[in-house]
Amino acid sequence: MTNPTAENFGYPRTKVAETDSWLVLVRPKQPTLGALVLVCKEPVESFAQVSPAAFADLGVAVKGIERLLGGFVAYEKINYLMLMMVDRDVHFHVIPRYEGTRTHEGLTFADAGWPAAPALGATVDLDLDAAERLAGTLAKAWAAA
């Protein structure tokens, strides 16, 4: 199942993984390398409306994300932001945090907000093709773990 929020973030091209209740997508606007969007597949616009099964499955998704990003970007901290101001379906922006920079496909990704709040306006903007390539790389790492 998909929803407008997933589609706004490039689904299905940006899909890294999915669990029973959640989609893991590459965030095309990358405030840090490996930034993701974790989208609930249920038709809910409030966190309180998420089913008990989806809450339980959230743990599966989070463990997979942290394993994946730990290996891929070696984050020092990780932020889960539930903003839902523009995209109304329940979702989190997952921002791996690190001091310094990381590189991927010749691009440099700095954490402009380190060590404070993430600087969501300072991003490396990936076009859909580049986001799809990053999603493919991450999907292979997810499957291998």
N, C-alpha and C positions, 0 to 999 in steps of 0.2 A: 504494500500500500504506500502511496505517496501523498503529499499534501503541498499546498502552495509554497510553504517555507522551504521544503526540500527542493522544489523546482527553482525557487529564487536563488538557491546556492548551487545550481548547476546539475542537480540530480537528473538523470542517472550517470552522467559523465564524470562527476566528481566523487562517486561512491568509492569508499575505501573498504567498508565492511557493513554488515548488518547483523543484528541479533533478532530475536523474536519480535521485539517492540521498538527497537531503535535503529536509525540509520547513522552511520559515521561517514561524514562528507568532508572533503577538503574545503576550506574557506578560501575562496579566490582572492580576497584581500587579506594578505598575510602580515599581521603585525609582528609575528615571529615565524620562523620556519617551522612548518608542521601544524600551523593553526587549523583547527577542525571545527565542524559544527556537528553537534549530536542532536538529532531530531527525533522526537517521539513519533511513531507511526500511527498512534491512535488519534482520532479526530477530536482533540482537546485543545483549549486555549488557556487553560489554567492548570498550574501544577497540582492543585488539589483535586483535579478531575482525572489525573493519571490513575489507571487501575492498579490494584495491588500486584498483579502479575508484571506490569510494566515497571513498577518500582523495584521489584525483585530483579528484573532483567537489567535494570540500570547498573547494578553492580557488575554484571557480566561485561557490559559495554565499557564501563570505567576501567575495569581491570585490563581489558584488551587495549584500550587507548593508552593507558599509562605504560604498559609493557611495550607497545609499539613505539611511542614517542621517546621512551627512555633509551631504546636502542637506536632510534633514527636521529634524534637531535640532542640527546644527552642533556635534557632539561635539568635545571636546578630546583625549580618550583613549577607548579602547574595551576592555572586559574580556570575555573568553570564559571562563566558569566551567563546568567539567565536574564536577558534584556527584554526581549519580546515587545518592543515598541513599534517596530515596522512590520516584522514578520510575526504573526500572532500565534502560530502553532507552537506548542511547547518545544523549546530547544535551548541548548546551551552553546555558547561560543567557548571552545577549548583552546586556551592559549598557553603553549609551553613557554616557560620563562627561563632566561639565561643571561649571564653577563657576557659581554663581547658580541661576537658575530658568528653566524653559521653561513655556509655557502651551499648552493645547489644549482646545478645547470648554469654555472657562471654568474649567478645572482648572489648578492650579499644581503643577508637578513640580520639586521641589528634589533635588539630589544630596546627600543627608544625609551621605554618607561622604567627600565631596570634601575633600582630595585623597588620602585614604587608601583602604582597602578599601571596596568598596560596602556600604552599609547595607541589606542585603536585607530587614530587618524593618521598615524605614521606607518604606512603599509607598503609592501611590495605587491603591486596589483598584477596578478596572473591573468592572462587571457584564458578563455575556456580550454584551449588546447594545452597550455602549460599546466593548468589546474588538473586536467585529465591525466597528463603524464605523471604529475606528482601523486595523484590518487592511485595510479597503477603501481608506482613504486611502493607506496605504503600498503596497498592491498597485498602485494607479494610478501612483504615483511609480516603482515598480519597473518597470512595463511601459513607462513613458515614457522611461526612461533607456537 
